[in-house]
Amino acid sequence: RWKRQVLVQRDSDPAGPGTIFLRDSVAGGQPTSWQTWFISNGIVPAAGQSRPNGAVPTMLPSSDLEGDRFRALGQFAVDTEVFIAEPRDTRRQTVRWGRSYDYTPLNRLEETMDLLHLQRGDDGAYVVALHPRREGEAIPEFQSFAAGRIVRVRGPHGLDYGFLADEDTDARADDVRFRGKAAVFSDNGNRARVALASKGGVQTTLRGLLGDTSPFEVAA
């Protein structure tokens, strides 16, 4: 049994930051794998990596990745920050594939792609957050809560929480409480926004909105 859930958090400014939250729940007592392709110049550990100098090979064999934070070095100076909330401590791999085209209108166009491959041997979920980021923009921080059901993204824009569960769940992250199966809560210090993707609710305490310095509760 396989079930996919997707949430897309977007800023009110179309050019502003945004995050895609993915959850694939699997059951059946068999080993499974999860993968996605990036049109990129490599998938690398997020810490201390910059764009490569010179040409990047169009083909590279499979190699292991360590950790849960990676960066897909994308086209047009737009990278994708990748956070793997679930599964933890399982093997991660990447492989590079590419080709050139010999027919119009794609004649001489070269295209390379990088695979992110995850696997797990038991029932559970694959939970991944993808955050596109232009060169020079701040790198967000990620953290997961409630066994991967909530992913928090923290950056100069504020806080975003993506909540995804394959069944009705009551889960908390910091002082934010989610009920249901899918929701996004965003707080940039001056504005809070709740988006419910299924029947449920969000409850939290905020401070400083509307010019008030005292905390108050918001429930949706």
FENZIZI-V340940 format. One record per backbone hydrogen bond with DSSP energy under -0.5 kcal/mol. CO is the residue of the C=O (numbers start at 1). NH is the residue of the N-H. E is the energy in kcal/mol with one decimal. If there is no record, write none. Layout:
CO | NH | E
CO | NH | E
This chain:
1 | 27 | -2.0
3 | 25 | -2.9
5 | 23 | -2.4
7 | 9 | -0.5
7 | 21 | -3.2
8 | 10 | -0.6
9 | 19 | -1.6
12 | 14 | -0.6
13 | 16 | -2.7
17 | 11 | -0.7
19 | 9 | -3.1
19 | 21 | -0.5
20 | 22 | -0.5
20 | 130 | -2.7
21 | 7 | -2.5
22 | 128 | -2.0
23 | 5 | -2.5
23 | 25 | -0.6
24 | 126 | -2.5
25 | 3 | -2.1
26 | 124 | -2.2
32 | 120 | -2.0
34 | 118 | -3.6
36 | 116 | -2.6
38 | 40 | -1.3
38 | 114 | -2.8
39 | 75 | -0.6
42 | 44 | -0.5
42 | 73 | -2.6
44 | 71 | -2.8
46 | 49 | -0.8
60 | 96 | -1.6
63 | 94 | -2.4
65 | 92 | -0.7
68 | 84 | -2.6
69 | 46 | -1.7
70 | 82 | -3.0
71 | 44 | -2.4
71 | 73 | -0.7
72 | 74 | -1.1
72 | 80 | -2.0
73 | 41 | -3.6
75 | 78 | -1.7
77 | 79 | -0.5
77 | 135 | -2.1
79 | 133 | -3.2
80 | 72 | -2.5
81 | 131 | -2.5
82 | 70 | -2.4
83 | 85 | -0.8
83 | 129 | -2.6
86 | 127 | -2.3
91 | 119 | -0.7
92 | 65 | -2.6
93 | 117 | -2.8
94 | 63 | -2.3
95 | 115 | -2.7
96 | 60 | -1.7
97 | 113 | -3.3
99 | 111 | -2.9
101 | 108 | -2.9
103 | 106 | -1.2
106 | 109 | -2.5
109 | 101 | -2.1
111 | 99 | -2.3
113 | 97 | -2.5
114 | 38 | -2.4
115 | 95 | -0.7
115 | 117 | -0.6
116 | 36 | -1.6
117 | 93 | -2.3
118 | 34 | -2.6
120 | 32 | -2.7
124 | 26 | -2.8
125 | 127 | -0.5
126 | 24 | -2.6
127 | 85 | -2.2
127 | 86 | -1.5
128 | 22 | -2.8
129 | 83 | -2.3
130 | 20 | -3.0
131 | 81 | -2.7
133 | 79 | -2.5
134 | 137 | -2.2
138 | 140 | -0.5
141 | 154 | -2.7
143 | 152 | -3.4
145 | 149 | -0.6
145 | 150 | -1.9
146 | 149 | -1.6
149 | 164 | -2.6
150 | 145 | -2.6
151 | 162 | -2.7
152 | 143 | -1.6
153 | 160 | -2.2
154 | 141 | -2.9
155 | 158 | -1.9
158 | 155 | -2.3
159 | 187 | -2.6
160 | 153 | -3.0
161 | 163 | -0.5
161 | 185 | -2.1
162 | 151 | -2.2
163 | 183 | -1.9
169 | 171 | -0.5
169 | 180 | -1.8
171 | 178 | -3.3
173 | 176 | -2.5
176 | 173 | -2.4
177 | 203 | -2.5
178 | 171 | -2.3
179 | 201 | -2.5
180 | 169 | -2.3
181 | 165 | -2.5
182 | 197 | -1.9
182 | 198 | -0.9
183 | 163 | -2.9
184 | 195 | -2.5
185 | 161 | -2.8
186 | 193 | -2.6
187 | 159 | -2.8
191 | 188 | -2.3
193 | 186 | -2.6
195 | 184 | -2.4
195 | 197 | -0.5
201 | 179 | -2.5
202 | 220 | -2.1
203 | 177 | -3.2
204 | 218 | -2.8
206 | 216 | -2.4
208 | 211 | -1.0
209 | 212 | -1.9
212 | 208 | -1.1
214 | 208 | -0.5
216 | 206 | -3.2
218 | 204 | -2.1
